[in-house]
Amino acid sequence: MEKNLKKLPEEILSLIYLSRDIAEELGFNAYLIGGFVRDLILGVKNLDLDIAVEGDGIKFADNLAQRLNVKLTRHKRFGTATLTVKPQLKLDIATTRKEFYPEPACLPVVNIGMLKDDLARRDFTINTLAISISGKKFGELINLFDGENDINNKNIRILHNLSFIDDPTRILRAIRFEQRYNFKIEPNTLKCLKEAVKLKILNIVQPQRLRDELILLLKEENSLRAIKRIRKLVGFNFINPALSISAKTYDLFNSISRQIRWFKSKFVLHRKLDVWLIYFMALIDFLKVNQVKSLCRRFVFCKGEEKRILSYMKLRSKIMLKLSRNKIKPSSIFHLLEPLSYEVILLIKAKSKNKNIKKHIEDFFHIYHRTDISVSGHDLKDLGFTPGPGYQKIFNKLLNAKLNGEIKTKKQELDLVKRLKNK
């Protein structure tokens, strides 16, 4: 595997060599593990390095962070640490561990172990591969559970028959990996998955863990394929018993995909979209508002996420009705859409087949969004206005006039202010 490592970007390779040197200095055995190794074999880009250390992972991470002069986050309880080398490059370091599950669907009890113990606790064989980065064994592939063969044969395989009972979130993960890599869940794994589903095992999982797995799944490049597979193998009772996924949902997902591509191509400098949130809102589109409120509380979404979800559920019909009109002032379009998030606006655009709605939303992004006025509070004070709530009313009148094309320059804004004062 050393040849594969040498094909990596110089920045990644230098991190690996530095890790090797620190492992030798400390007398530890260190290994690249998990998804990074899997993707290295598959030739898939992956900038998230995972290193397992037989020894003291925290001490190893401290040394590495000092050498790199980067931020380090320690999780002493689990013997793990994360180094953020740069926004798009992070390094997870863990002391090799072993674990057991005292009860189905609960978090495992973790103790220090050897590499074999650490690999044995993984979800699927394709994630059990490791590459030694210590001493003379540098670059040696460690394949204790035949993961390389399953990668070559495109199989998703669990390590033991109670895997989905121990951790039911692996059901969603199996589907995510299957669809991402165009693999197949092999027969025995599929049998165990279906048996776990019959036991309704997902219903006893901590909701936050389900939420996190669902978010990862909806971030996938083709999340629709995974949603179709979940519908076939699992159903959506684990989200809400009333949730019904139909051909309309699939059409909406496809439409969302087109709108996301449109937005990304046209508005490169705008903030990054929370793509998963748009798909999640589409997924629960047919639920009632009170059901969605309950769902947000159960899944413990953060305030910003819950706010966007509920704003869509409460306002979509009213906004779509008003935007469907032929004649509507630009200022009205602005005040309808400006309070909403990009995610909500794009979902409304994706959901609608009305040409007026689509045009008004496109005009909002191209023309009206981020429209601002030049007149300030100092200008109003200089013109004799007393500071107070009245300022905001004047600013609103100026903004509406500018949106509607009635004024363009600061001089025209000031002239309008003077006329307002005379009134």
Secondary structure, 3 states (H helix, E strand, C coil): CHHHHHCCCHHHHHHHHHHHHHHHHHCCEEEEECHHHHHHHHCCCCCEEEEEEECCHHHHHHHHHHHHCCEEEEECCCCEEEEEEECCEEEEEEECEEEECCCCCCCCEEEECCHHHHHHCCCEHHHCCEEECCHHHCCCEECCCCHHHHHHCCEECECCCCHHHHCCHHHHHHHHHHHHHCCEECHHHHHHHHHHHHCCHHHHCCHHHHHHHHHHHHCCCCHHHHHHHHHHHCCCCCCCCCCCCCHHHHHHHHHHHHHHHHHHHHCCCCCCCCHHHHHHHHHCCCCCHHHHHHHHHHHCCCHHHHHHHHHHHHHHHHHHHHHCCCCCCHHHHHHHHCCCCHHHHHHHHHHCCCHHHHHHHHHHHHHHCCCCCCCCHHHHHHCCCCCCCHHHHHHHHHHHHHHCCCCCCHHHHHHHHHHHHHC
